[in-house]
Amino acid sequence: METDPIQIVNLCPHGVLVQIYTVMRTDQIYELLEARRLELGLSQLQVGQLAFGRADSSAIQNLKRGSSPTFDRLQAIASALGLELYLGPKRVDGTGFSEVPPVATINAPSKGIYLPLPWHPMTRKPGATPVAFHGEWLETAKLDPERLALVDPVHIYLDRKDTRDLLLVVDVHSRRSAQPEPWAFIDHGQVAVGLVQFSKEVALLLPSTIGSAARVISGKDQDELVFLGRVVWQCYRQK
């Protein structure tokens, strides 16, 4: 049986965790990696440092010259850039599982198909599976896919009884409100989510339990806490 281009991994309301497989030439792989590298603002040497533990641009340069890298080296580069590499049977056009809906791209959304959303680039989740949302649901919820990103928080500063992991979708261009709203942020290098209230000078991180003190974010704290976006959707995930 041929490998289907989309493999359903897990299901959440309105969202489907999917793996998307494509067969690409060496020049296409190079263009994909370079586009992702520029998106993240990394140099080729920095990619080499993340992939191999040393500042080395030779792997990407070899791709540019048309040389085919080993699978292990290509996988290391892809993981460093937050991309997933799959090695498997070649897909034949017109074959596969008909019950899986087609997947759109961010530049070509459609009501009748699923649209995969990217992980937030600052969360750096190498090899993480993207999440696809139905185009009609996104339109009904008035969510613009070009503003959305996925976040997988480590710390959850919310009042909740469910202990399962959370998967979040955030609006990376959302306005900061004076009303308490759930926001995802990076706090001392760890991804977190909590209720945040903004003013002109400070941000107030509200406590998750009654009687606890709120945290005022100002001055040097702003250098240690980076806001990723306002939470517009969440889903509990089985551990």
C-alpha positions in Angstrom: 0.0 0.0 0.0 1.3 3.5 -0.9 1.9 6.0 1.9 -0.8 8.6 2.0 0.4 12.2 2.0 -1.5 12.9 5.2 -1.5 10.8 8.3 -4.0 11.6 11.0 -2.2 11.4 14.4 -4.7 12.8 16.9 -8.0 14.5 16.9 -9.2 17.7 18.7 -12.4 19.6 18.2 -12.1 21.5 14.9 -8.4 20.6 14.6 -6.6 17.5 13.2 -2.9 16.8 14.0 -1.4 15.8 10.7 1.9 14.8 9.1 2.4 16.1 5.6 4.8 14.1 3.4 6.2 15.4 0.1 8.8 14.1 -2.4 11.3 16.9 -3.3 14.4 17.4 -5.5 17.7 18.6 -3.9 17.2 22.1 -5.2 13.6 22.2 -3.8 14.9 21.0 -0.4 17.6 23.7 -0.4 15.0 26.4 -1.2 12.7 25.2 1.5 15.5 25.1 4.1 16.7 28.6 3.1 13.2 30.1 3.3 12.8 28.6 6.8 16.2 29.8 7.8 15.5 33.4 6.7 12.1 33.3 8.4 13.8 32.4 11.7 16.5 35.0 11.2 19.4 32.5 11.5 22.7 32.4 9.6 23.9 29.2 8.0 26.5 28.9 10.6 23.9 29.2 13.4 21.9 26.4 11.7 25.0 24.3 11.7 25.5 25.0 15.4 21.9 23.9 16.2 22.1 20.9 14.0 25.6 19.5 14.6 26.9 21.4 17.7 29.4 23.4 15.7 29.3 26.5 13.4 29.3 24.7 10.1 27.6 25.8 6.9 29.0 23.1 4.6 25.8 20.9 4.7 23.6 23.7 3.4 26.3 24.8 0.9 26.5 21.3 -0.5 22.8 21.3 -1.0 23.1 24.6 -2.9 25.7 22.9 -5.2 23.3 20.0 -5.9 25.0 17.4 -3.7 22.7 14.9 -2.0 23.3 14.8 1.8 22.9 11.8 3.9 19.5 11.3 5.5 21.0 11.8 9.0 22.5 15.2 8.2 19.4 16.4 6.3 17.3 15.3 9.3 19.5 17.2 11.7 19.2 20.4 9.6 15.5 20.1 9.3 15.0 19.5 13.0 17.2 22.5 13.8 14.8 24.6 11.6 11.6 23.1 13.2 10.8 21.0 10.1 9.9 17.3 10.0 11.7 15.0 7.5 10.0 11.8 6.4 11.7 8.9 4.6 9.2 6.4 3.2 7.5 4.9 0.1 7.0 7.3 -2.8 3.4 8.4 -3.2 1.7 7.8 -6.6 -0.7 10.6 -7.7 -4.3 9.5 -7.4 -3.7 6.9 -4.7 -4.2 7.1 -0.9 -7.0 7.1 1.6 -10.1 8.9 0.2 -11.5 9.6 3.6 -8.8 12.0 4.6 -9.7 15.6 3.6 -7.3 17.6 1.4 -5.0 20.1 3.1 -4.7 23.7 2.0 -1.8 26.1 2.3 -1.8 29.4 4.2 -1.7 31.3 0.9 -4.6 29.3 -0.5 -7.2 28.6 2.2 -10.5 27.0 1.4 -13.8 26.3 3.3 -13.9 22.7 2.4 -10.4 21.6 3.3 -8.0 21.6 6.2 -5.4 24.3 6.7 -2.2 23.4 8.6 -1.0 26.1 11.1 2.7 26.5 11.9 4.3 26.3 15.3 5.4 29.7 16.7 9.0 30.2 15.6 10.1 31.3 19.0 8.9 28.0 20.6 11.4 26.0 18.4 9.7 22.6 18.3 11.9 20.5 15.9 9.9 17.8 14.1 6.6 18.7 15.8 3.5 17.7 13.9 1.5 20.6 12.5 -2.2 21.0 13.3 -4.8 21.5 10.5 -8.1 23.3 11.0 -11.1 23.2 8.8 -11.4 26.3 6.6 -15.1 26.7 7.3 -14.6 26.7 11.0 -11.8 29.3 10.8 -14.1 31.5 8.8 -17.0 31.1 11.2 -14.7 31.8 14.2 -13.4 34.9 12.2 -9.8 33.7 12.6 -7.2 34.8 10.0 -4.8 31.8 9.5 -2.0 34.2 8.6 -2.1 35.6 12.2 -2.2 32.2 13.9 0.5 30.0 15.4 0.7 26.9 17.6 2.1 26.9 21.1 2.6 24.0 23.5 3.0 25.5 27.0 5.2 23.9 29.7 3.8 26.0 32.5 0.0 26.7 32.8 -1.0 29.6 35.1 -4.7 29.1 34.7 -7.3 27.9 37.2 -8.1 24.4 36.0 -8.7 20.9 37.3 -7.7 19.0 34.1 -4.1 17.8 34.3 -3.8 17.0 30.6 -1.4 18.9 28.3 -2.7 21.9 26.5 -2.3 22.7 22.8 -2.9 26.4 22.1 -3.5 28.5 19.0 -2.4 32.1 19.4 -3.0 35.3 17.5 0.5 36.7 17.1 -0.8 40.2 16.1 -3.5 40.6 18.7 -3.9 43.9 20.4 -3.1 44.1 24.1 -6.1 44.7 26.2 -6.8 46.3 29.6 -9.2 43.4 30.2 -7.7 40.0 31.5 -7.2 37.6 28.6 -5.2 34.4 28.2 -1.8 35.0 26.6 1.1 32.6 25.8 4.5 33.9 26.6 8.1 32.8 27.2 9.2 33.3 30.8 12.9 32.7 31.5 13.1 30.4 28.5 10.0 28.4 29.3 6.8 28.6 27.3 3.8 29.4 29.5 0.2 30.5 29.4 -1.8 32.7 31.8 -4.3 35.5 32.2 -2.6 38.9 31.4 -3.9 42.4 31.8 -2.0 45.2 30.0 -1.6 48.9 30.7 0.7 51.5 29.1 3.6 50.9 31.4 3.2 47.4 32.8 1.6 44.0 32.3 -0.2 42.2 35.1 0.1 38.4 35.2 -2.9 37.3 37.2 -2.6 34.4 39.7 -4.1 31.0 38.9 -5.3 30.5 42.5 -7.4 32.6 44.9 -5.2 34.3 47.5 -2.0 34.3 45.4 -0.4 37.6 44.4 -0.4 39.0 40.9 2.9 39.4 39.1 3.7 42.9 37.8 5.8 42.7 34.6 7.8 45.9 34.1 11.4 47.2 33.6 14.0 44.4 33.4 11.2 41.7 33.7 10.2 42.7 30.2 13.5 41.4 28.9 12.9 38.0 30.5 9.3 37.6 29.4 8.3 37.6 25.7 4.6 37.6 24.7 3.9 35.2 21.9 0.2 36.0 21.3 -3.3 36.0 22.7 -4.9 32.5 23.0 -7.9 32.1 20.6 -8.3 28.3 20.8 -7.2 25.5 23.1 -7.4 21.7 23.2 -6.5 19.2 25.9 -4.1 16.5 24.7 -3.8 12.9 26.1 -0.4 12.3 27.7 
